[in-house]
Amino acid sequence: MLSVKNINQYYGGSHILRDVNIEAQLGKVTVILGRNGVGKTTLLKSMMGLVPIKTGSIELGGKAIHQSTPYERARAGMGFVPQGREIFGRLTVEENLLMGLAYKSASTPIPPELFELFPVLKQMLGRRGGDLSGGQQQQLTIARALAAKPRVLILDEPTEGIQPSIIKDIGRVIRMLADRGDMAIVLVEQYYDFAQELADQYVVMERGAVVANGLGKDMEANGVRKLVAI
């Protein structure tokens, strides 16, 4: 569904991404691991068009999108959950969810499925996003990305600063979405055990390049924990 081929990216004179190749398939969770500063977030922003790539290509469903704007990629079926959540703190939960439908017609309803995935949001529709706990904000961010029913969901460290009970809920939702078979999921994650539990396939990055990849079930045998240990 999503294919990243030989992409390179620079900040000033620094070579941030080096010939990166990644394939994300429908019904699979592709986990990207690596120490801090290896280029994981830059890779996700490149996928979404938030930073331009210097060379290489990105395809969604076989169609080249690397010259498309971020909103064009969203319309094509890409959803993004950024690191740090980036909700609209002064808007209500309902208004935040409607932002995920911004390019749809004004009469498009919030999908009821979102409240099945995250029941707490239904109870807090009128509450301002900035008044939610960190875990509730993360659930809101994921729900906002899911509102338009993307074909690819990209998540940047969704467990960061989240309490363990909500981490379990987020993991359950990610697995459920993948198992439906109509969405490809790309997950950058520092919490190794969470990543290992969800990974159908994994990619390890170091200094902007992919240094290892394989099936999620082989992560422990392949020594991935040591590769990403700080």
LUMDREN-906710 format. One record per residue: residue in one letter; x, y, z of N, C-alpha, C, O, CB in turn. Coordinates in steps of 0.1 Angstrom, whole numbers. Glycine has a CB too. Layout:
<nodes>
a, X, Y, Z, X, Y, Z, X, Y, Z, X, Y, Z, X, Y, Z
...
</nodes>
This chain:
<nodes>
m, 8, -12, 0, 0, 0, 0, 9, 13, 0, 6, 22, -8, -9, 0, 12
l, 19, 13, 9, 28, 24, 9, 42, 19, 6, 47, 10, 13, 28, 32, 23
s, 49, 26, -4, 62, 21, -8, 72, 33, -8, 69, 43, -15, 62, 14, -22
v, 82, 32, 0, 92, 43, 1, 105, 37, -6, 110, 27, -2, 95, 47, 16
k, 110, 44, -16, 120, 38, -24, 132, 48, -25, 131, 59, -31, 116, 35, -38
n, 143, 44, -19, 156, 51, -20, 155, 66, -18, 161, 74, -25, 162, 49, -34
i, 148, 69, -7, 147, 84, -4, 159, 89, 3, 164, 82, 12, 134, 87, 3
n, 163, 101, 0, 173, 109, 7, 168, 122, 11, 160, 128, 4, 186, 110, -3
q, 172, 127, 22, 168, 140, 27, 179, 147, 35, 187, 140, 42, 155, 138, 37
y, 180, 160, 33, 191, 167, 39, 186, 179, 47, 176, 185, 44, 201, 173, 28
y, 192, 182, 58, 190, 195, 66, 203, 202, 65, 213, 199, 71, 185, 192, 81
g, 203, 213, 57, 216, 220, 56, 226, 211, 49, 223, 206, 38, 221, 226, 69
g, 237, 209, 55, 248, 201, 50, 247, 187, 55, 255, 178, 52, 261, 206, 52
s, 237, 184, 64, 236, 171, 70, 227, 161, 62, 216, 165, 58, 230, 172, 85
h, 232, 149, 60, 225, 139, 52, 217, 131, 62, 222, 123, 69, 235, 129, 44
i, 203, 134, 63, 195, 129, 74, 189, 115, 70, 190, 106, 79, 183, 138, 76
l, 184, 113, 58, 179, 100, 54, 188, 95, 42, 191, 103, 33, 164, 101, 49
r, 192, 83, 43, 202, 78, 33, 196, 65, 26, 196, 54, 31, 215, 74, 40
d, 191, 67, 14, 186, 56, 6, 177, 47, 13, 178, 35, 14, 198, 48, 0
v, 167, 53, 20, 157, 45, 28, 147, 38, 19, 141, 44, 11, 151, 54, 39
n, 145, 25, 22, 134, 17, 15, 126, 11, 26, 130, 4, 35, 141, 6, 6
i, 112, 13, 24, 103, 6, 34, 90, 3, 26, 86, 11, 17, 100, 16, 46
e, 84, -9, 29, 72, -13, 23, 62, -15, 35, 65, -22, 44, 73, -26, 14
a, 50, -9, 34, 39, -11, 44, 28, -17, 37, 22, -12, 27, 35, 3, 51
q, 23, -29, 42, 13, -37, 35, 0, -36, 42, -1, -34, 54, 17, -51, 34
l, -11, -38, 35, -25, -38, 41, -25, -49, 51, -21, -60, 49, -35, -40, 30
g, -32, -46, 62, -33, -56, 73, -21, -59, 81, -21, -69, 89, -38, -69, 66
k, -11, -51, 79, 2, -53, 86, 6, -41, 94, 3, -30, 90, 13, -58, 77
v, 13, -43, 105, 19, -32, 113, 34, -33, 110, 41, -42, 113, 16, -33, 128
t, 39, -22, 104, 53, -21, 101, 59, -11, 112, 56, 0, 112, 56, -15, 87
v, 68, -17, 120, 74, -9, 131, 88, -4, 127, 96, -12, 122, 75, -18, 144
i, 90, 9, 130, 103, 15, 127, 110, 18, 140, 104, 25, 148, 102, 28, 118
l, 121, 12, 143, 128, 14, 155, 142, 20, 153, 147, 20, 142, 130, 1, 162
g, 148, 26, 164, 161, 31, 163, 163, 41, 174, 153, 46, 180, 163, 39, 149
r, 175, 44, 178, 178, 53, 188, 174, 67, 185, 170, 70, 173, 193, 53, 192
n, 173, 76, 194, 170, 90, 192, 179, 96, 182, 191, 94, 182, 170, 98, 205
g, 174, 104, 173, 182, 112, 163, 186, 104, 151, 195, 109, 144, 194, 117, 170
v, 181, 93, 148, 185, 85, 136, 177, 88, 124, 180, 83, 113, 184, 70, 139
g, 166, 97, 125, 159, 101, 113, 145, 95, 113, 138, 96, 102, 166, 97, 102
k, 140, 89, 123, 127, 82, 122, 115, 93, 120, 107, 91, 111, 124, 75, 135
t, 115, 103, 128, 105, 113, 126, 106, 120, 113, 96, 123, 107, 105, 124, 138
t, 118, 123, 109, 120, 129, 95, 115, 120, 85, 109, 125, 75, 135, 132, 93
l, 116, 107, 86, 111, 98, 76, 96, 99, 76, 90, 99, 65, 115, 83, 80
l, 89, 99, 87, 75, 100, 87, 70, 113, 81, 60, 113, 74, 69, 98, 102
k, 77, 124, 85, 73, 137, 79, 75, 137, 64, 68, 144, 56, 81, 148, 85
s, 85, 130, 59, 87, 129, 45, 76, 121, 38, 71, 124, 27, 101, 122, 42
m, 71, 110, 45, 60, 102, 40, 48, 111, 38, 40, 110, 28, 57, 91, 49
m, 46, 120, 48, 34, 129, 48, 36, 141, 39, 26, 149, 37, 30, 132, 62
g, 48, 144, 35, 50, 156, 27, 52, 169, 35, 52, 180, 30, 38, 159, 18
l, 55, 167, 48, 58, 178, 56, 72, 184, 55, 74, 195, 57, 55, 175, 71
v, 81, 175, 50, 94, 179, 46, 96, 173, 32, 93, 161, 30, 105, 175, 56
p, 103, 180, 23, 105, 174, 9, 116, 164, 9, 126, 166, 17, 107, 185, -1
i, 116, 155, 1, 127, 146, -1, 136, 151, -12, 131, 158, -22, 122, 131, -4
k, 149, 148, -11, 158, 153, -22, 158, 144, -34, 157, 148, -45, 172, 154, -16
t, 158, 131, -31, 158, 121, -42, 150, 109, -37, 147, 107, -25, 172, 116, -47
g, 146, 100, -47, 138, 88, -44, 123, 90, -47, 119, 100, -53, 140, 85, -29
s, 115, 81, -43, 101, 82, -46, 92, 76, -34, 97, 67, -26, 97, 74, -59
i, 80, 80, -33, 70, 75, -24, 57, 72, -32, 52, 81, -39, 68, 85, -12
e, 52, 60, -30, 40, 56, -37, 29, 51, -28, 32, 44, -18, 43, 45, -48
l, 17, 55, -30, 6, 50, -23, -4, 43, -32, -9, 49, -42, -2, 63, -16
g, -5, 30, -29, -14, 22, -38, -9, 22, -52, -17, 21, -62, -28, 27, -38
g, 4, 22, -54, 10, 22, -68, 11, 35, -75, 16, 36, -86, 3, 13, -76
k, 6, 46, -68, 6, 59, -74, 17, 68, -67, 17, 69, -55, -8, 66, -74
a, 25, 75, -75, 35, 83, -70, 29, 95, -63, 21, 102, -68, 45, 88, -81
i, 33, 98, -50, 28, 109, -42, 39, 118, -37, 36, 128, -30, 19, 104, -31
h, 52, 116, -40, 62, 123, -34, 63, 138, -38, 70, 146, -31, 75, 117, -37
q, 55, 142, -48, 54, 156, -51, 41, 162, -47, 38, 174, -50, 56, 158, -67
s, 33, 154, -40, 20, 159, -36, 21, 166, -23, 30, 164, -15, 10, 147, -34
t, 12, 175, -20, 12, 183, -8, 6, 174, 3, 0, 164, 1, 3, 196, -9
p, 8, 178, 16, 3, 170, 27, -12, 168, 26, -17, 158, 29, 7, 177, 40
y, -20, 179, 22, -34, 177, 22, -38, 168, 10, -49, 162, 11, -41, 191, 21
e, -31, 168, 0, -34, 159, -11, -31, 145, -7, -38, 135, -11, -25, 162, -24
r, -21, 142, 1, -18, 129, 6, -29, 125, 16, -33, 113, 16, -4, 129, 13
a, -34, 134, 24, -45, 131, 33, -57, 127, 25, -64, 117, 28, -48, 143, 42
r, -60, 134, 15, -72, 131, 6, -70, 118, -1, -80, 110, -3, -74, 142, -4
a, -58, 114, -4, -55, 101, -10, -56, 89, -1, -56, 78, -5, -41, 101, -17
g, -56, 92, 12, -58, 81, 22, -48, 79, 32, -46, 68, 37, -60, 69, 14
m, -40, 90, 36, -30, 89, 46, -34, 96, 58, -39, 108, 58, -16, 94, 41
g, -33, 90, 70, -36, 96, 83, -23, 96, 91, -15, 87, 91, -47, 88, 90
f, -21, 107, 98, -9, 110, 106, -12, 113, 120, -20, 122, 123, -1, 121, 99
v, -5, 106, 129, -6, 109, 144, 8, 114, 148, 17, 106, 149, -10, 96, 152
p, 10, 127, 149, 23, 133, 151, 28, 130, 165, 20, 128, 175, 23, 147, 148
q, 41, 131, 167, 47, 130, 180, 43, 143, 188, 43, 154, 182, 63, 129, 180
g, 39, 141, 201, 35, 153, 208, 20, 156, 207, 16, 166, 213, 43, 165, 205
r, 13, 148, 199, -2, 149, 198, -7, 160, 190, -14, 158, 180, -8, 149, 212
e, -3, 173, 193, -7, 184, 185, -22, 185, 183, -27, 188, 171, 0, 183, 171
i, -30, 183, 193, -44, 186, 192, -46, 201, 193, -37, 209, 196, -52, 179, 204
f, -59, 205, 190, -62, 219, 192, -68, 221, 206, -80, 217, 209, -73, 224, 181
g, -60, 226, 215, -63, 227, 229, -76, 235, 232, -82, 232, 242, -52, 232, 236
r, -79, 245, 224, -90, 254, 228, -103, 249, 221, -114, 255, 223, -87, 268, 224
l, -102, 239, 212, -114, 233, 206, -119, 222, 214, -111, 215, 221, -110, 229, 191
t, -131, 219, 213, -137, 207, 220, -133, 194, 213, -127, 194, 203, -152, 208, 220
v, -135, 183, 220, -132, 170, 215, -140, 168, 201, -134, 164, 192, -136, 159, 225
e, -152, 172, 201, -160, 171, 189, -154, 179, 178, -153, 175, 166, -175, 175, 192
e, -150, 192, 181, -144, 200, 170, -131, 195, 165, -128, 196, 154, -142, 214, 176
n, -123, 189, 174, -110, 183, 170, -113, 171, 161, -106, 170, 151, -103, 178, 182
l, -123, 163, 164, -126, 152, 155, -131, 157, 141, -128, 151, 131, -137, 143, 161
l, -139, 167, 141, -144, 173, 129, -132, 179, 120, -133, 179, 108, -154, 184, 131
m, -121, 183, 127, -110, 187, 119, -104, 176, 111, -98, 178, 100, -99, 193, 129
g, -106, 164, 116, -101, 152, 108, -109, 150, 95, -106, 142, 86, -101, 140, 116
l, -121, 157, 95, -130, 155, 83, -130, 168, 75, -139, 171, 67, -144, 152, 88
a, -120, 177, 77, -120, 190, 71, -122, 191, 56, -128, 200, 51, -108, 197, 75
y, -117, 181, 49, -118, 181, 34, -131, 174, 29, -133, 173, 17, -106, 175, 28
k, -139, 169, 38, -151, 162, 35, -162, 173, 34, -160, 185, 38, -155, 151, 45
s, -174, 170, 30, -185, 179, 30, -189, 182, 45, -187, 174, 54, -198, 174, 22
a, -195, 194, 47, -198, 199, 60, -208, 190, 68, -208, 190, 80, -203, 213, 60
s, -216, 182, 60, -226, 174, 66, -220, 160, 70, -228, 152, 75, -237, 172, 57
t, -207, 157, 67, -202, 144, 70, -201, 142, 85, -195, 150, 92, -188, 143, 64
p, -208, 131, 90, -208, 129, 105, -195, 123, 110, -188, 116, 102, -220, 120, 108
i, -193, 124, 122, -181, 117, 129, -185, 102, 129, -195, 99, 133, -179, 123, 143
p, -176, 94, 123, -179, 80, 123, -181, 74, 137, -173, 76, 146, -167, 72, 116
p, -193, 67, 139, -196, 62, 153, -185, 52, 157, -183, 50, 169, -209, 55, 153
e, -178, 46, 148, -168, 36, 151, -157, 42, 160, -151, 35, 169, -161, 31, 138
l, -154, 55, 159, -144, 61, 167, -147, 60, 182, -139, 59, 190, -142, 76, 163
f, -160, 61, 185, -164, 60, 199, -165, 46, 204, -165, 43, 216, -178, 67, 201
e, -165, 36, 195, -164, 22, 199, -149, 19, 202, -146, 12, 211, -169, 13, 187
l, -140, 25, 194, -126, 23, 196, -121, 30, 209, -113, 25, 217, -118, 28, 184
f, -126, 43, 211, -122, 51, 223, -135, 56, 230, -139, 68, 228, -113, 63, 218
p, -141, 48, 238, -154, 52, 244, -153, 65, 253, -163, 72, 254, -159, 41, 253
v, -141, 68, 258, -140, 80, 267, -143, 92, 259, -147, 102, 265, -126, 80, 273
l, -140, 92, 246, -142, 104, 238, -157, 108, 237, -160, 120, 236, -136, 103, 224
k, -165, 98, 236, -180, 101, 235, -185, 108, 248, -194, 117, 247, -188, 88, 233
q, -179, 105, 259, -183, 111, 272, -178, 125, 273, -183, 133, 282, -178, 103, 284
m, -168, 129, 265, -161, 142, 266, -163, 151, 254, -154, 159, 252, -147, 140, 269
l, -173, 149, 246, -174, 156, 233, -174, 171, 235, -168, 178, 227, -187, 152, 226
g, -180, 176, 246, -180, 190, 248, -169, 196, 256, -168, 208, 258, -193, 193, 255
r, -159, 188, 260, -148, 192, 268, -137, 197, 258, -135, 192, 248, -143, 181, 277
r, -130, 208, 263, -119, 213, 255, -107, 203, 255, -104, 196, 265, -114, 227, 260
g, -101, 202, 243, -90, 192, 242, -78, 195, 252, -72, 185, 257, -84, 193, 228
g, -76, 207, 255, -65, 211, 264, -68, 207, 278, -59, 206, 287, -63, 225, 264
d, -81, 203, 281, -84, 199, 295, -84, 184, 297, -86, 179, 308, -98, 204, 298
l, -80, 177, 286, -79, 162, 287, -66, 158, 293, -56, 166, 293, -81, 155, 273
s, -65, 146, 298, -52, 140, 303, -44, 137, 290, -49, 137, 279, -54, 128, 312
g, -31, 135, 293, -22, 131, 282, -27, 119, 274, -27, 119, 262, -8, 129, 287
g, -31, 109, 281, -36, 97, 275, -49, 99, 267, -50, 94, 256, -39, 86, 285
q, -58, 107, 272, -70, 110, 265, -67, 119, 253, -74, 117, 242, -80, 118, 274
q, -58, 128, 254, -54, 135, 242, -48, 126, 231, -50, 128, 219, -43, 146, 246
q, -40, 116, 235, -35, 107, 225, -46, 99, 218, -45, 97, 206, -24, 98, 231
q, -55, 95, 226, -67, 88, 220, -74, 97, 210, -79, 93, 199, -76, 83, 230
l, -76, 110, 214, -82, 119, 205, -74, 122, 192, -80, 122, 181, -84, 133, 212
t, -61, 122, 193, -53, 124, 181, -54, 112, 172, -55, 114, 160, -38, 126, 185
i, -54, 100, 177, -55, 89, 169, -69, 88, 162, -71, 86, 150, -53, 76, 177
a, -80, 91, 170, -93, 92, 165, -94, 102, 154, -101, 100, 143, -103, 95, 176
r, -88, 114, 156, -89, 124, 145, -83, 120, 132, -88, 122, 121, -81, 137, 150
a, -71, 112, 133, -65, 107, 121, -73, 96, 114, -73, 94, 102, -51, 101, 125
l, -81, 89, 122, -90, 78, 117, -103, 83, 111, -110, 76, 104, -92, 68, 128
a, -107, 96, 114, -120, 101, 111, -123, 99, 96, -134, 96, 92, -121, 115, 115
a, -113, 102, 88, -115, 102, 73, -113, 88, 67, -113, 86, 55, -106, 112, 66
k, -111, 78, 76, -110, 64, 71, -98, 62, 62, -100, 58, 50, -122, 59, 65
p, -86, 65, 67, -74, 64, 58, -70, 49, 54, -75, 40, 61, -62, 70, 65
r, -63, 48, 44, -58, 35, 40, -44, 32, 46, -40, 20, 47, -56, 34, 24
v, -37, 43, 50, -24, 42, 57, -25, 50, 69, -28, 62, 68, -12, 46, 48
l, -22, 45, 81, -21, 52, 93, -7, 52, 98, -1, 42, 100, -31, 46, 104
i, -1, 64, 100, 12, 66, 104, 12, 72, 118, 6, 83, 121, 20, 75, 94
l, 19, 65, 128, 19, 70, 142, 34, 72, 146, 42, 63, 145, 12, 59, 151
d, 36, 83, 152, 49, 87, 157, 50, 86, 172, 45, 96, 179, 54, 101, 152
e, 55, 76, 178, 56, 74, 192, 44, 76, 200, 43, 85, 208, 67, 82, 197
p, 33, 69, 197, 20, 71, 204, 20, 68, 219, 11, 72, 226, 10, 63, 197
t, 30, 61, 224, 30, 57, 238, 38, 68, 247, 39, 66, 259, 36, 44, 241
e, 44, 78, 241, 52, 87, 248, 45, 95, 258, 35, 101, 255, 59, 97, 238
g, 49, 93, 271, 43, 100, 282, 29, 96, 286, 21, 103, 292, 42, 115, 279
i, 25, 83, 282, 12, 78, 284, 12, 68, 295, 21, 60, 296, 6, 72, 271
q, 1, 68, 303, 0, 58, 314, -2, 44, 309, -8, 42, 298, -11, 62, 324
p, 3, 34, 316, 3, 20, 311, -11, 15, 307, -12, 8, 297, 8, 11, 321
s, -22, 18, 314, -35, 13, 310, -39, 18, 296, -46, 11, 289, -45, 18, 321
i, -36, 31, 293, -40, 36, 280, -31, 31, 269, -35, 29, 258, -40, 51, 280
i, -18, 28, 273, -9, 22, 263, -15, 8, 258, -15, 5, 246, 5, 19, 269
k, -21, 1, 268, -27, -12, 264, -39, -10, 255, -41, -17, 245, -32, -19, 277
d, -47, 1, 258, -59, 4, 249, -54, 8, 235, -60, 3, 225, -67, 15, 256
i, -44, 16, 234, -39, 20, 221, -33, 8, 213, -36, 7, 201, -28, 31, 223
g, -26, -1, 220, -21, -13, 213, -33, -22, 208, -32, -27, 197, -12, -21, 223
r, -43, -23, 216, -55, -31, 212, -61, -25, 200, -65, -32, 190, -65, -31, 224
v, -62, -12, 199, -69, -5, 188, -60, -7, 175, -65, -10, 164, -71, 10, 191
i, -47, -5, 177, -38, -7, 165, -39, -21, 159, -39, -23, 147, -23, -3, 169
r, -39, -31, 168, -40, -45, 164, -53, -47, 157, -53, -54, 147, -38, -54, 175
m, -64, -42, 162, -77, -44, 157, -78, -38, 143, -83, -44, 134, -88, -38, 166
l, -72, -26, 141, -73, -19, 128, -65, -27, 118, -69, -28, 106, -67, -5, 130
a, -53, -32, 122, -45, -40, 112, -52, -52, 108, -52, -56, 97, -32, -43, 118
d, -58, -59, 118, -64, -72, 115, -77, -71, 106, -81, -81, 100, -68, -79, 129
r, -83, -60, 105, -94, -58, 96, -89, -60, 82, -97, -64, 73, -100, -44, 97
g, -77, -57, 79, -71, -60, 66, -73, -49, 55, -69, -51, 44, -77, -72, 60
d, -78, -37, 59, -80, -27, 49, -72, -15, 51, -74, -4, 45, -95, -23, 48
m, -62, -16, 60, -53, -5, 64, -39, -9, 66, -37, -20, 72, -59, 3, 76
a, -29, -2, 61, -15, -4, 64, -12, 5, 76, -15, 17, 76, -6, -2, 52
i, -4, 0, 85, 0, 9, 97, 15, 9, 98, 22, -1, 97, -6, 3, 110
v, 20, 22, 99, 34, 24, 101, 36, 30, 115, 30, 41, 118, 40, 34, 90
l, 44, 24, 123, 45, 28, 137, 60, 30, 141, 68, 21, 140, 39, 17, 147
v, 63, 43, 145, 76, 46, 151, 74, 45, 166, 65, 51, 172, 81, 60, 147
e, 83, 37, 173, 81, 35, 187, 94, 33, 194, 103, 25, 189, 72, 23, 189
q, 96, 39, 206, 107, 37, 214, 106, 26, 224, 115, 20, 229, 111, 50, 221
y, 93, 24, 228, 90, 13, 238, 91, 0, 231, 82, -5, 224, 76, 16, 244
y, 102, -7, 234, 105, -19, 226, 95, -30, 228, 90, -36, 218, 119, -25, 230
d, 90, -33, 240, 81, -44, 242, 67, -41, 235, 61, -50, 229, 78, -46, 257
f, 63, -29, 235, 51, -25, 228, 53, -27, 213, 44, -32, 206, 47, -10, 231
a, 64, -23, 207, 67, -24, 193, 67, -39, 189, 62, -43, 179, 80, -18, 190
q, 74, -47, 197, 76, -61, 194, 62, -69, 194, 60, -77, 186, 85, -68, 204
e, 54, -65, 204, 41, -71, 205, 32, -69, 192, 24, -77, 188, 33, -66, 217
l, 33, -57, 186, 25, -53, 175, 31, -56, 161, 24, -57, 152, 22, -39, 176
a, 44, -57, 161, 51, -57, 148, 48, -70, 139, 50, -81, 144, 66, -56, 150
d, 43, -68, 127, 43, -79, 117, 56, -79, 110, 61, -89, 106, 31, -77, 108
q, 61, -67, 108, 74, -66, 102, 81, -54, 108, 75, -44, 113, 74, -64, 86
y, 95, -54, 109, 102, -43, 115, 113, -38, 106, 118, -45, 97, 108, -49, 129
v, 117, -25, 109, 128, -19, 103, 136, -12, 114, 130, -5, 122, 123, -8, 92
v, 149, -13, 114, 158, -7, 123, 166, 4, 116, 172, 0, 105, 167, -17, 131
m, 166, 16, 121, 174, 27, 114, 186, 31, 123, 185, 30, 135, 165, 39, 112
e, 196, 35, 117, 208, 40, 123, 215, 50, 114, 218, 47, 102, 218, 28, 127
r, 217, 62, 119, 224, 73, 111, 217, 75, 98, 223, 77, 88, 238, 70, 109
g, 203, 75, 99, 195, 78, 87, 194, 67, 77, 188, 69, 66, 201, 89, 80
a, 199, 55, 80, 198, 44, 70, 191, 32, 77, 192, 30, 89, 212, 40, 65
v, 185, 23, 69, 180, 11, 73, 191, 1, 75, 198, -2, 65, 169, 5, 64
v, 193, -4, 87, 204, -14, 90, 199, -28, 92, 207, -37, 92, 212, -9, 101
a, 186, -30, 94, 181, -43, 96, 166, -43, 94, 159, -32, 96, 184, -48, 111
n, 161, -54, 89, 146, -55, 87, 142, -70, 87, 151, -78, 85, 141, -48, 74
g, 130, -73, 90, 125, -87, 90, 111, -88, 95, 104, -78, 96, 135, -95, 98
l, 107, -100, 99, 94, -103, 104, 94, -100, 119, 104, -102, 126, 90, -117, 101
g, 83, -95, 124, 82, -91, 138, 84, -103, 147, 90, -102, 158, 68, -86, 141
k, 80, -115, 143, 82, -127, 152, 96, -131, 153, 100, -139, 162, 74, -139, 146
d, 105, -125, 145, 119, -128, 146, 128, -118, 153, 140, -119, 153, 125, -130, 132
m, 121, -107, 158, 129, -96, 164, 138, -100, 175, 150, -96, 175, 119, -86, 169
e, 133, -109, 184, 142, -113, 195, 153, -121, 191, 165, -119, 195, 133, -120, 206
a, 150, -131, 182, 161, -140, 177, 171, -132, 169, 183, -136, 169, 155, -151, 168
n, 167, -121, 162, 176, -113, 154, 184, -103, 162, 191, -95, 156, 169, -107, 143
g, 182, -102, 175, 189, -93, 183, 185, -78, 182, 193, -69, 184, 203, -94, 181
v, 173, -76, 178, 168, -62, 176, 169, -54, 189, 172, -42, 188, 154, -62, 170
r, 166, -60, 200, 166, -52, 213, 180, -46, 215, 181, -34, 219, 163, -62, 224
k, 190, -53, 212, 204, -48, 214, 207, -37, 204, 214, -27, 207, 214, -59, 213
l, 201, -38, 192, 204, -28, 182, 198, -15, 185, 204, -4, 182, 198, -33, 169
v, 187, -14, 193, 181, -2, 196, 183, 3, 210, 178, 13, 214, 166, -3, 193
a, 190, -5, 218, 192, -2, 232, 201, 11, 233, 210, 13, 225, 200, -13, 240
i, 197, 20, 242, 204, 32, 244, 217, 30, 252, 224, 40, 255, 195, 43, 251
</nodes>
